[in-house]
């Protein structure tokens, strides 16, 4: 198990590792101490992913100058 303090290399790497941890915990059969370490790592990764997504959202809002609006399909292009 990787150290809980080691930061992930990227959002994608964090998400992949988090998926692996969840699968491992859901499958059962892991010792209690290893499960607790995996849970701790998973919480760190989840926080990292949430923070990364929040930063991306903020950047998009800045780029769009808060001009985000609901999607309106072009008439006649409905499939």
Residue pairs with C-beta under 8 A, 6 or more apart in sequence:
1 34
1 37
1 38
1 41
2 17
2 41
4 37
4 40
4 41
4 44
5 44
7 48
8 14
8 17
8 45
8 48
11 48
11 49
11 52
11 53
14 45
14 48
14 49
14 52
15 45
15 49
17 41
17 45
18 42
18 45
18 46
18 49
21 38
21 39
21 41
21 42
21 45
22 42
24 30
24 38
25 35
25 38
25 39
25 42
30 38
60 68
61 68
